[in-house]
Amino acid sequence: MQRQYSPHHVVGRSLRLRSSATWSLIWILYCLCCLFPASVEALFGNKRRKQREAELLAKKLAAEAAARQQKIYIAAACVTVILVGIVSLILFSGMFGFGKVKKSGNRPDSKGTVDVVVVGCGLPKKSMGWYHTVQLLEMTNVNVLAIVEPFFMNRDLCKDIPASFMTFLTDTSAKGVMFTSSIEDLQKFQRPTLCLIAARTADNPKLFRQCIEKGAKFIFLEKPGAPSVEELRDMKMLAVSRQVKVFMGFNKHVTPYVRKAIALSKEVEESHVFFCHNNSYETKDLAEVFTRNPEGIMKNMCIHELALLNTFFGVSVETIAKFKVNTNALFTQKLTVWQHGTTMPNPKYITDFSRCAFKITTIKGKSISVMADRCGGNISFAVVKDSSGAEVKKFEFPDQELLQKVDLSVKEDPEMMPYFFIQSDDYLELKNLVVESILGDSNAANEVATIDTAIEALRLAEYCTQKLESAVNATT
């Protein structure tokens, strides 16, 4: 039987169903409302967070990039400063001798060469050291390691370096040669090394010792070697104790006109030889000449002839029997001149002989005459006479052919000292003999003067100076 529902029952149930559906809908809506903010946050919050993270990451990367760039700039600046410092150090070391800059020389890789250090370069076209250097740079059996110039390279002594020296420094440094003001700046010599000392005479003893301390095994010492006999003897003792061989720069020992005269004198019975040594200075130059060579004419100029007298004629202080001075003013003249480099109101003066002439007779009866004239011109000579005093033959130097070449060279280069042109071959010959002997030819340097010859020549110079002074004073 079909169940019957009353209207109230139907309505009530309907209401109950409707109420249940409503509450279900409300519950669903409530849940949706609760879930919606989380969904929105999940949807849009992550996006904003990622955006902020991206911005922070971008800022961090930008900061790191800027820091890296700054480090690069700082590193570049430091490298630049360091490079500039190194370059400056090299330049100053090369120009003024500060620091130790290693150079290999002008022929570091050439076999069969001798390492050479020039001590005392001096002024280009004026100084003997400079001319030695010019020739050494051209010699194929020589490797010039360094040039020591105590004056021009020392800023305390030389405030304004001459342009000619700076040009020479620049050109020669480019060949690998080191320039410095002191031997102390050089490295210890590793190979057998020749030191050519052509500095001022007063500085030679100190420079000589410094060269030996650096390990020099050979020394070419320009005349007279030292200011006094005592100093030169001390230098010899040091050289002997260190097994250092010393060659002297007496170039007239190898000059052809001298050799010819000596050879002829041996053939002429009771011959007499007269040596005349001339320089081409003018009278106005004597102040500078006297100042530059304060050791005097005997030790500076006549020392060449005195070395010849000792080597070839056996003349020494002990073997002199007679010493006669030609006091005629045309042959012997003593002058007092203003000292170069001094000024008013405190002038200084220096005294020396502008020319001198004397005759020596030995205890064996051998006679030799010597004359020297600082203003005598370019021609020097040697005359051989027989026992009656008659001239057998005269040997001039330079001869007419060479003199014409010298005159032309002087006109082309008037700043060059003329005697460089005249004696160029002799200077080169002497250095070649020394270098060849170092390289193994034991007989090559037999004609080169030794330090023993220099000592005897210096003794003679001091003896002759006293005799000259006495003779001139006696006539005034």
C-alpha positions in Angstrom: 0.0 0.0 0.0 1.3 3.3 -0.9 2.5 5.3 2.0 0.7 8.5 2.4 2.4 11.7 3.5 0.7 14.7 4.9 1.4 18.1 3.5 3.0 19.1 6.7 5.3 16.1 6.4 6.2 16.9 2.8 6.9 20.6 3.6 8.9 19.7 6.6 11.0 17.3 4.7 11.4 19.7 1.9 12.5 22.3 4.3 14.9 19.9 5.9 16.3 19.0 2.5 16.5 22.6 1.5 18.2 23.5 4.8 20.7 20.7 4.4 21.5 21.8 0.8 21.9 25.3 2.0 24.2 24.4 4.8 26.2 22.3 2.4 26.4 25.2 0.0 27.4 27.5 2.8 30.0 25.0 3.9 31.4 24.7 0.4 31.4 28.5 0.0 33.2 28.8 3.4 35.8 26.4 2.4 36.2 28.2 -0.9 36.5 31.4 0.9 39.2 29.9 3.2 41.1 28.4 0.3 40.8 31.4 -2.0 43.3 33.8 -0.2 45.8 30.9 0.1 45.4 30.2 -3.6 45.7 33.9 -4.4 48.8 34.1 -2.2 50.1 31.0 -3.7 49.5 32.3 -7.1 50.5 35.9 -6.8 52.8 35.8 -3.7 55.2 33.4 -5.4 55.4 35.7 -8.4 56.2 38.7 -6.3 58.7 36.7 -4.2 60.4 35.5 -7.4 60.5 39.0 -8.7 62.1 40.3 -5.5 64.6 37.5 -5.5 65.4 38.3 -9.1 65.9 41.9 -8.2 68.1 41.0 -5.2 70.1 38.6 -7.4 70.5 41.3 -10.1 71.7 43.8 -7.5 74.1 41.2 -6.0 75.5 40.3 -9.4 75.8 44.1 -10.3 77.7 44.7 -7.0 80.0 41.7 -7.6 80.7 42.9 -11.1 81.4 46.4 -9.9 83.8 45.0 -7.2 85.5 42.9 -9.8 85.9 45.9 -12.1 87.3 48.0 -9.2 89.8 45.2 -8.4 90.8 45.2 -12.1 91.3 48.9 -12.1 93.3 48.8 -8.9 95.4 45.9 -10.2 96.0 47.7 -13.5 97.0 50.9 -11.6 99.4 48.8 -9.4 101.0 47.2 -12.5 101.4 50.5 -14.2 103.0 52.0 -11.1 105.3 49.0 -10.8 106.3 49.1 -14.5 106.9 52.9 -14.4 109.0 52.3 -11.2 111.0 49.5 -12.9 111.6 51.6 -16.1 112.6 54.6 -14.0 115.0 52.5 -11.9 116.5 51.1 -15.1 116.9 54.6 -16.6 118.4 56.1 -13.5 120.6 53.1 -12.9 121.9 53.4 -16.5 122.3 57.2 -16.4 123.6 57.8 -12.9 124.7 54.4 -11.6 122.0 53.9 -8.9 121.3 50.2 -8.4 122.8 47.3 -10.2 121.7 46.8 -13.7 123.1 43.8 -15.4 124.3 44.3 -19.0 126.0 41.7 -21.2 128.2 44.1 -23.2 128.3 44.9 -26.9 129.5 41.4 -27.9 128.2 39.1 -25.2 127.9 36.0 -27.4 131.0 36.3 -29.4 133.6 33.6 -28.9 137.3 34.6 -28.6 136.7 37.9 -26.9 137.9 39.5 -23.8 135.5 41.3 -21.4 136.6 44.9 -20.9 135.5 47.6 -18.4 136.6 51.2 -19.1 137.2 53.2 -16.0 137.3 57.0 -16.6 135.6 57.8 -19.9 135.8 61.5 -19.8 134.5 64.0 -22.3 133.9 62.8 -25.9 136.5 64.1 -28.4 138.7 65.4 -25.5 139.6 62.6 -23.1 141.8 59.6 -23.6 139.4 57.3 -21.9 136.7 58.2 -24.4 138.9 57.5 -27.4 140.0 54.1 -25.9 136.3 53.3 -25.6 135.6 54.2 -29.2 138.3 51.9 -30.4 137.4 49.1 -28.0 133.8 49.1 -29.3 135.1 48.5 -32.8 137.6 45.7 -31.9 136.1 42.3 -32.8 138.1 40.5 -30.1 136.7 42.7 -27.3 133.3 42.7 -25.4 132.9 46.0 -23.6 130.9 45.2 -20.5 130.7 48.6 -18.8 131.9 52.2 -18.7 132.6 53.7 -15.3 132.6 57.5 -15.3 133.2 58.9 -11.8 132.5 62.6 -12.7 129.8 63.0 -15.4 127.7 60.1 -13.9 127.8 61.6 -10.4 125.0 64.1 -9.9 126.8 65.5 -6.8 129.9 66.4 -8.8 128.3 67.2 -12.2 125.0 69.1 -12.0 124.7 69.5 -15.8 125.8 66.6 -17.9 127.3 67.8 -21.2 125.1 67.1 -24.3 128.0 65.3 -26.0 128.3 62.9 -23.1 124.6 62.2 -23.0 124.5 61.4 -26.7 127.5 59.0 -26.3 125.8 57.4 -23.3 122.5 56.9 -25.2 124.2 55.4 -28.3 126.5 53.2 -26.3 123.9 51.9 -23.8 121.8 50.8 -26.8 124.6 48.4 -27.6 124.2 46.7 -24.2 127.0 48.5 -22.4 126.3 49.5 -18.8 127.1 53.1 -17.6 127.7 53.8 -13.9 129.5 56.2 -11.7 131.2 53.6 -9.5 133.0 50.3 -9.9 131.1 49.2 -6.8 127.9 49.1 -8.9 129.3 46.3 -11.1 128.8 42.6 -10.6 131.7 40.4 -9.6 133.6 39.6 -12.8 132.8 36.0 -13.9 135.2 35.7 -16.8 138.9 36.9 -17.1 138.3 40.7 -17.3 140.5 43.6 -18.4 140.0 46.9 -16.7 141.3 49.9 -18.7 141.9 52.7 -16.2 142.1 56.2 -17.8 140.9 58.4 -15.0 142.6 61.3 -13.3 146.0 60.3 -12.0 145.0 61.2 -8.4 142.1 58.7 -8.6 144.0 55.8 -10.1 145.2 54.1 -6.9 141.7 53.8 -5.5 140.2 52.7 -8.8 143.0 50.2 -9.3 142.2 48.5 -6.0 138.4 48.5 -6.7 139.0 46.8 -10.0 141.0 44.0 -8.4 138.4 43.6 -5.7 135.8 43.0 -8.4 138.0 40.2 -9.8 139.9 41.9 -12.6 142.8 39.7 -13.8 144.3 42.2 -16.2 144.7 46.0 -15.9 145.6 48.4 -18.6 146.8 51.5 -16.7 147.2 54.8 -18.4 150.3 56.9 -17.7 151.7 57.8 -15.2 149.7 55.3 -13.2 149.7 57.1 -9.9 150.6 60.5 -8.4 153.7 59.1 -6.6 156.3 56.4 -6.7 155.2 55.0 -3.3 151.5 54.7 -4.4 152.6 52.9 -7.6 154.7 50.5 -5.7 151.8 49.7 -3.4 149.7 49.0 -6.5 152.3 46.7 -7.9 152.5 44.7 -4.6 148.7 44.3 -4.6 148.7 43.1 -8.2 151.4 40.6 -7.5 149.6 39.2 -4.4 146.4 38.8 -6.4 148.2 37.5 -9.6 146.9 40.4 -11.7 148.9 41.4 -14.8 149.3 45.1 -15.3 150.0 46.7 -18.7 151.0 50.4 -19.0 149.6 52.7 -21.7 152.9 54.0 -23.0 152.0 54.0 -26.6 155.4 55.3 -27.8 156.8 51.9 -27.1 155.1 50.7 -30.3 155.3 53.9 -32.3 157.1 53.4 -35.7 159.2 56.5 -35.6 160.5 55.6 -32.2 161.3 52.0 -33.1 163.1 53.2 -36.2 165.2 55.7 -34.3 166.1 53.2 -31.6 167.0 50.5 -34.2 169.3 53.0 -36.0 170.9 54.3 -32.8 172.1 50.7 -32.1 173.9 50.6 -35.5 175.6 54.0 -35.0 178.7 53.9 -32.8 178.4 56.3 -29.8 175.2 57.6 -31.1 173.1 60.2 -29.4 169.2 60.2 -29.7 167.2 63.4 -29.3 163.4 62.9 -28.6 161.1 65.9 -29.2 157.5 65.5 -28.0 155.1 68.2 -29.1 151.4 68.9 -28.4 149.2 71.2 -30.3 147.6 73.3 -27.5 147.5 77.1 -27.8 148.8 79.4 -25.1 145.3 80.3 -24.1 144.6 76.6 -23.4 147.4 76.2 -20.8 145.2 77.2 -17.8 142.9 74.3 -18.6 145.8 71.9 -19.4 147.7 72.7 -16.2 144.5 72.3 -14.1 143.5 69.0 -15.8 147.1 67.6 -15.4 148.2 68.9 -12.0 150.9 66.2 -11.8 153.1 68.4 -14.0 154.7 68.2 -17.4 157.2 65.5 -16.5 154.7 63.0 -15.1 152.0 63.9 -17.7 153.9 64.5 -20.9 157.6 63.6 -20.7 156.7 60.4 -18.9 156.5 58.6 -22.3 160.1 59.5 -23.2 161.3 58.7 -19.7 159.8 55.2 -20.0 161.6 54.9 -23.4 164.9 55.9 -21.7 164.5 53.3 -19.0 163.4 50.5 -21.3 165.8 50.9 -24.2 168.7 52.9 -22.8 168.9 51.6 -19.2 168.4 55.1 -17.7 167.3 55.2 -14.0 167.9 57.5 -11.2 170.9 55.4 -10.1 172.5 55.4 -13.6 172.4 59.1 -14.3 175.9 60.7 -14.2 175.0 64.2 -15.6 171.7 66.1 -16.0 171.8 69.3 -18.0 168.9 71.7 -18.5 168.7 74.0 -21.5 167.5 77.1 -19.6 167.0 79.2 -22.7 163.3 80.4 -22.6 162.8 79.1 -26.1 163.4 75.6 -24.7 162.4 75.7 -21.1 159.6 77.9 -19.7 157.9 77.9 -16.4 154.5 79.7 -16.1 152.0 80.6 -13.4 148.5 80.8 -14.8 145.0 81.3 -13.5 143.6 77.9 -12.4 140.8 76.8 -14.7 137.4 76.8 -12.9 138.2 79.4 -10.3 136.7 82.9 -10.4 137.0 86.3 -8.7 137.1 87.4 -5.9 138.9 84.1 -5.0 141.1 83.2 -7.9 143.6 80.4 -7.7 146.8 80.0 -9.7 148.8 77.0 -10.8 152.4 76.7 -11.9 153.9 74.3 -14.4 156.3 74.1 -17.3 154.9 74.9 -20.7 158.0 73.5 -22.3 161.3 71.9 -21.1 164.5 70.5 -22.6 167.3 68.5 -20.9 170.2 66.1 -21.6 171.0 63.0 -19.6 174.3 61.2 -19.6 174.6 57.8 -18.0 177.5 56.4 -16.0 178.2 54.2 -19.0 178.6 57.4 -21.2 175.3 57.0 -23.1 173.6 60.4 -23.8 170.0 61.1 -24.6 168.2 64.4 -24.9 164.5 65.1 -24.4 162.4 68.1 -25.2 158.7 68.6 -24.7 156.5 71.6 -25.7 152.8 71.7 -25.0 152.3 74.4 -27.7 154.9 72.9 -30.2 152.4 71.8 -32.9 151.4 68.4 -34.2 154.8 67.0 -35.3 157.0 65.1 -32.9 160.3 63.5 -33.9 163.4 61.6 -33.0 166.9 62.5 -34.3 169.8 60.1 -34.3 173.3 61.8 -34.2 176.8 60.3 -34.5 179.6 60.8 -32.0 180.5 64.2 -33.5 177.0 65.5 -33.0 176.1 65.4 -36.7 172.6 64.3 -37.6 172.4 60.9 -39.1 168.7 60.7 -39.7 165.5 62.4 -38.4 162.3 60.5 -38.0 159.1 62.6 -37.9 155.7 61.7 -36.8 153.3 62.1 -38.4 155.0 62.1 -41.8 153.8 64.5 -44.5 151.3 62.0 -45.9 149.7 61.4 -42.5 149.9 65.1 -41.6 147.8 66.0 -44.6 145.2 63.4 -43.6 145.3 64.8 -40.0 144.9 68.3 -41.2 141.9 67.3 -43.3 140.4 65.4 -40.3 140.9 68.4 -38.0 139.1 70.6 -40.4 136.2 68.2 -40.7 136.0 67.7 -36.9 137.6 70.7 -35.2 136.3 69.6 -31.8 138.4 66.5 -31.8 141.9 66.7 -30.1 144.4 66.4 -33.0 146.6 63.9 -31.3 143.8 61.3 -31.5 144.1 61.4 -35.3 147.9 61.4 -35.1 148.3 58.5 -32.6 145.2 56.5 -33.4 147.1 53.6 -34.9 149.5 53.5 -31.9 146.6 53.4 -29.4 144.9 50.6 -31.3 148.1 48.6 -31.8 148.9 48.7 -28.0 145.4 47.5 -27.1 145.5 44.7 -29.7 148.8 43.5 -28.3 147.4 43.4 -24.8 144.2 41.6 -25.8 146.0 39.1 -28.0 148.3 38.2 -25.0 145.3 37.7 -22.8 143.7 35.4 -25.4 146.7 33.2 -25.4 149.6 34.7 -27.4 152.2 34.9 -24.6 154.7 36.9 -26.7 152.3 39.5 -28.1 152.8 42.0 -25.3 156.6 41.7 -25.0 157.0 45.3 -26.2 154.3 46.7 -23.9 155.6 48.6 -20.8 155.0 46.9 -17.4 154.3 48.5 -14.1 158.0 48.1 -13.2 158.8 50.4 -16.2 156.2 52.8 -14.9 157.7 52.9 -11.4 161.2 53.7 -12.9 159.7 56.3 -15.2 157.9 58.0 -12.3 161.1 58.0 -10.3 162.8 59.7 -13.2 160.0 62.2 -13.5 160.3 63.2 -9.9 164.1 63.4 -10.2 163.9 65.5 -13.4 161.3 67.8 -12.0 163.6 68.7 -9.1 166.5 69.3 -11.5 164.4 71.5 -13.7 163.1 73.6 -10.8 166.6 74.1 -9.5 168.0 75.1 -12.9 165.2 77.6 -13.6 165.3 79.1 -10.1 169.0 79.6 -10.5 168.5 81.7 -13.6 165.8 84.0 -12.1 
